[in-house]
Amino acid sequence: MNQELVRIMSIDEIEQPGILFTPKNSTDKIVIHVHGLNGNFYENRFLDTLAKSYTDKNYAFLTFNNRGRDFITELHKGNDFIIIGGSLERFKDCLLDIEGVINWVKEKGYKEIILEGHSYGCNKVLYYYNNKKDESIKKIVLLAPCDIPSVGKKFLSEEEYQIAKEESTRLVNEGREKELIDFSVMANGKIAAGTYHYDFLPGGENDFIRYADGKSEVLNSIDIPVLVIFGDVDECVLTQPIDIVMSYLNNNINDCDIQVIKGADHSYTNRYEQLRKIIINNI
């Protein structure tokens, strides 16, 4: 396979660098990978496995940085810079990031798209498809999809959760959405009040994977095949027992293929070969 460093603009002109992997033979099929919260296009070691697996199946593979890259970071916006990152982004702006990338791959001649997300990226690709229903997107791959409010609460004490909830709500009501509050789930220990209030508490735009609930209108609206892959020791996916998670996904996604990797955590550590086999056999 070949690889190329690329720079892609979001709809609002934030530069999104990434790597495009292409197979030896020409193709008009591509997989677009959307990284998770505070992630980037290169850090997860399973990306090497995905790139090799997809190009072996004659798909191009694109992994790129979105505005939720790292915790707090500086990104190009036009000829200037913007300070953003996972601690400051708003979930709804994923539409701007993903649409920019999809426009770019179409300009490159790709006609058949698989949209893939990891962790928080799963919520983003589902949200994008539900809003746009782009007919060039033929399949969705969800790698370790999370119930975001439940994950955020799982790793906080009850006291920490109540303080973050009350403080973020107060600051939002005061018009101070960008002010940082303490949030120990982030490695930097901080998150913007608006980001937490709108995107990490129940009821936000990203709150449509609810493993403790029965129904999801967003998931029910997905009308293309969905491949779900997660591990049976994934600390982020399994906010509920695994049988509840699997039942929820099967009941809410019309065409759903669930593959569980024994012993795999949230990053598929030391389970890359099992991940490769699933991709090869299901794409």
C-alpha positions as CSV (number, residue, x, y, z in Angstrom):
1,M,0.0,0.0,0.0
2,N,1.0,3.6,-0.5
3,Q,0.6,6.4,2.0
4,E,0.3,10.2,1.7
5,L,0.2,13.0,4.2
6,V,-2.9,15.1,3.4
7,R,-4.4,18.4,4.6
8,I,-8.2,18.7,4.5
9,M,-10.3,21.7,5.3
10,S,-13.5,21.4,7.5
11,I,-16.5,23.4,6.2
12,D,-15.4,26.3,8.5
13,E,-11.8,26.1,7.3
14,I,-10.1,24.3,10.2
15,E,-7.2,22.4,8.7
16,Q,-7.4,18.7,9.3
17,P,-4.2,16.8,8.6
18,G,-4.3,13.1,8.1
19,I,-2.9,10.1,6.2
20,L,-4.4,8.5,3.1
21,F,-3.5,4.9,2.6
22,T,-4.2,3.5,-0.9
23,P,-4.1,0.0,-2.3
24,K,-1.8,-1.1,-5.2
25,N,-4.7,-1.2,-7.6
26,S,-6.8,1.9,-8.3
27,T,-10.2,2.1,-6.5
28,D,-13.1,4.4,-6.0
29,K,-13.9,2.9,-2.6
30,I,-12.7,4.4,0.7
31,V,-13.0,4.0,4.5
32,I,-13.0,7.3,6.4
33,H,-12.0,6.8,10.1
34,V,-13.1,9.3,12.7
35,H,-11.0,9.2,15.9
36,G,-12.4,9.4,19.4
37,L,-12.4,12.0,22.2
38,N,-9.0,13.7,22.6
39,G,-7.5,11.4,20.0
40,N,-5.7,11.9,16.7
41,F,-5.1,10.3,13.4
42,Y,-2.0,8.3,14.3
43,E,-1.9,7.4,18.0
44,N,-4.0,4.2,18.2
45,R,-1.9,1.3,17.2
46,F,-4.9,-0.6,15.7
47,L,-4.9,2.0,12.9
48,D,-1.9,0.2,11.3
49,T,-4.0,-3.0,11.3
50,L,-7.0,-1.2,9.8
51,A,-5.0,0.4,7.1
52,K,-3.5,-2.9,6.0
53,S,-6.8,-4.8,6.3
54,Y,-8.8,-2.3,4.2
55,T,-6.2,-1.8,1.5
56,D,-5.9,-5.6,1.2
57,K,-9.6,-5.5,0.4
58,N,-8.9,-2.8,-2.3
59,Y,-10.3,0.1,-0.2
60,A,-8.4,3.3,0.4
61,F,-8.2,4.2,4.1
62,L,-8.2,7.8,5.4
63,T,-7.6,8.7,9.0
64,F,-7.5,12.4,10.0
65,N,-7.5,14.8,12.9
66,N,-10.8,16.4,13.8
67,R,-11.3,19.5,16.0
68,G,-11.5,17.2,19.0
69,R,-7.9,16.3,18.6
70,D,-5.9,16.0,21.9
71,F,-7.2,17.9,25.0
72,I,-6.4,21.5,24.2
73,T,-4.5,22.2,21.0
74,E,-3.7,24.8,18.4
75,L,-5.1,24.2,14.9
76,H,-4.8,26.2,11.7
77,K,-7.9,28.1,10.6
78,G,-7.3,29.8,7.3
79,N,-4.1,31.8,7.8
80,D,-4.7,32.1,11.5
81,F,-4.9,29.7,14.5
82,I,-7.7,28.5,16.7
83,I,-7.4,27.0,20.2
84,I,-9.6,24.0,20.5
85,G,-9.4,20.2,21.2
86,G,-11.5,17.7,23.1
87,S,-11.8,19.9,26.1
88,L,-13.3,22.8,24.1
89,E,-15.1,21.3,21.1
90,R,-18.8,21.1,20.7
91,F,-20.1,17.7,19.5
92,K,-22.5,19.2,16.9
93,D,-19.5,20.7,15.0
94,C,-18.5,17.2,13.9
95,L,-20.9,17.9,11.0
96,L,-18.4,20.5,9.7
97,D,-15.4,18.2,10.1
98,I,-16.9,15.1,8.5
99,E,-18.6,17.0,5.6
100,G,-15.3,18.7,4.7
101,V,-13.6,15.3,4.5
102,I,-16.4,13.7,2.5
103,N,-16.3,16.6,0.0
104,W,-12.6,16.1,-0.3
105,V,-12.7,12.4,-1.0
106,K,-15.5,12.9,-3.6
107,E,-13.3,15.5,-5.3
108,K,-10.6,12.8,-5.4
109,G,-12.9,10.5,-7.3
110,Y,-14.1,8.2,-4.5
111,K,-17.7,7.1,-4.9
112,E,-18.3,4.4,-2.3
113,I,-17.7,5.4,1.3
114,I,-17.6,3.4,4.5
115,L,-17.8,5.8,7.5
116,E,-16.0,4.4,10.6
117,G,-15.7,5.8,14.1
118,H,-13.9,4.8,17.2
119,S,-15.3,5.5,20.7
120,Y,-16.7,9.1,20.6
121,G,-16.1,9.0,16.8
122,C,-18.9,6.4,16.7
123,N,-21.4,9.0,17.9
124,K,-20.1,11.4,15.4
125,V,-20.4,9.2,12.3
126,L,-23.9,8.1,13.4
127,Y,-24.9,11.8,14.0
128,Y,-23.5,12.8,10.6
129,Y,-25.3,10.1,8.7
130,N,-28.6,10.7,10.5
131,N,-28.4,14.4,9.5
132,K,-27.1,14.1,6.0
133,K,-28.2,10.7,4.7
134,D,-25.5,10.9,2.0
135,E,-26.1,8.1,-0.5
136,S,-22.4,7.7,-1.2
137,I,-22.1,6.2,2.4
138,K,-22.8,2.5,2.0
139,K,-21.9,1.2,5.4
140,I,-21.0,2.3,8.9
141,V,-18.4,0.6,11.2
142,L,-18.5,1.3,14.9
143,L,-15.4,0.5,16.9
144,A,-16.3,0.5,20.6
145,P,-19.4,2.7,20.6
146,C,-20.0,4.4,23.9
147,D,-22.9,5.7,26.0
148,I,-21.2,9.0,26.5
149,P,-23.1,10.5,29.6
150,S,-22.8,7.1,31.3
151,V,-19.1,6.8,30.6
152,G,-18.5,10.3,31.9
153,K,-20.4,9.5,35.1
154,K,-18.8,6.1,35.5
155,F,-15.3,7.5,36.1
156,L,-16.4,10.2,38.5
157,S,-17.4,10.0,42.1
158,E,-20.9,11.1,42.9
159,E,-19.5,14.3,44.5
160,E,-17.4,15.1,41.4
161,Y,-20.3,14.5,39.1
162,Q,-22.6,16.8,41.0
163,I,-20.0,19.6,41.2
164,A,-19.3,19.4,37.5
165,K,-23.0,19.4,36.7
166,E,-23.8,22.3,38.9
167,E,-20.8,24.4,38.0
168,S,-21.1,23.9,34.2
169,T,-24.9,24.7,34.3
170,R,-24.2,27.9,36.3
171,L,-21.4,29.1,33.9
172,V,-23.5,28.4,30.8
173,N,-26.4,30.4,32.3
174,E,-24.0,33.2,32.9
175,G,-22.8,33.1,29.3
176,R,-19.3,31.8,30.2
177,E,-19.4,28.5,28.2
178,K,-15.7,28.5,27.4
179,E,-14.6,28.8,31.0
180,L,-12.8,25.6,32.2
181,I,-14.0,23.5,35.0
182,D,-12.4,20.5,36.8
183,F,-13.1,17.2,35.0
184,S,-10.8,14.3,36.1
185,V,-11.8,12.1,33.1
186,M,-9.7,14.4,30.9
187,A,-5.9,13.8,31.3
188,N,-5.5,17.6,31.6
189,G,-8.2,17.6,34.3
190,K,-10.2,20.4,32.6
191,I,-13.2,20.8,30.3
192,A,-15.1,23.8,29.0
193,A,-18.3,24.4,30.9
194,G,-20.3,24.5,27.6
195,T,-18.7,21.3,26.3
196,Y,-19.6,19.4,29.5
197,H,-23.1,20.9,29.9
198,Y,-24.2,20.3,26.4
199,D,-22.3,17.1,25.5
200,F,-21.6,15.1,28.6
201,L,-24.8,15.5,30.5
202,P,-27.9,13.5,29.5
203,G,-30.1,15.1,26.8
204,G,-27.4,16.5,24.4
205,E,-27.1,16.0,20.7
206,N,-24.8,13.0,21.2
207,D,-27.0,11.3,23.8
208,F,-28.6,8.7,21.5
209,I,-26.6,5.6,22.6
210,R,-28.3,4.7,25.9
211,Y,-27.5,1.2,26.9
212,A,-29.8,1.4,29.9
213,D,-32.8,2.5,27.9
214,G,-34.9,0.5,25.3
215,K,-35.2,2.7,22.3
216,S,-33.1,5.2,20.2
217,E,-34.7,7.2,17.4
218,V,-31.3,8.0,15.9
219,L,-30.2,4.4,15.7
220,N,-33.5,3.3,14.4
221,S,-33.2,5.8,11.5
222,I,-29.9,4.2,10.2
223,D,-30.9,2.5,7.0
224,I,-27.6,1.0,5.9
225,P,-25.6,-1.9,7.2
226,V,-23.7,-1.4,10.5
227,L,-20.8,-3.4,11.7
228,V,-20.1,-3.1,15.5
229,I,-16.8,-4.4,17.0
230,F,-15.9,-4.2,20.7
231,G,-14.1,-6.2,23.3
232,D,-15.6,-8.1,26.2
233,V,-13.4,-6.2,28.7
234,D,-14.0,-2.8,27.1
235,E,-14.1,-0.5,30.1
236,C,-15.9,2.3,28.2
237,V,-18.5,0.4,26.2
238,L,-19.6,-1.9,29.0
239,T,-21.3,0.6,31.3
240,Q,-24.0,-2.1,31.3
241,P,-23.6,-5.9,31.2
242,I,-22.6,-7.2,27.8
243,D,-25.9,-9.0,27.1
244,I,-27.8,-5.7,27.6
245,V,-25.4,-3.8,25.3
246,M,-25.7,-6.4,22.5
247,S,-29.5,-6.6,22.9
248,Y,-29.8,-2.8,22.7
249,L,-27.7,-2.6,19.6
250,N,-29.6,-5.4,17.9
251,N,-33.0,-4.0,18.8
252,N,-32.2,-0.5,17.6
253,I,-30.1,-0.9,14.5
254,N,-32.0,-2.5,11.6
255,D,-29.1,-4.2,9.8
256,C,-26.6,-4.8,12.6
257,D,-23.7,-7.2,12.7
258,I,-22.0,-7.4,16.2
259,Q,-18.6,-8.9,16.6
260,V,-17.1,-9.2,20.1
261,I,-13.4,-9.8,20.6
262,K,-12.5,-11.8,23.7
263,G,-10.1,-10.1,25.9
264,A,-10.1,-6.8,24.0
265,D,-10.1,-3.5,25.8
266,H,-11.1,-0.1,24.4
267,S,-8.1,0.1,22.2
268,Y,-8.0,-3.6,21.2
269,T,-4.6,-3.9,22.9
270,N,-2.9,-7.2,21.8
271,R,-6.0,-8.2,19.9
272,Y,-5.0,-6.6,16.5
273,E,-5.0,-9.9,14.7
274,Q,-8.6,-10.7,15.8
275,L,-9.6,-7.2,14.6
276,R,-7.9,-7.8,11.3
277,K,-9.8,-11.1,10.7
278,I,-13.2,-9.4,11.5
279,I,-12.5,-6.6,9.0
280,I,-11.3,-9.0,6.3
281,N,-14.3,-11.3,6.7
282,N,-17.0,-8.6,7.0
283,I,-16.0,-5.9,4.4
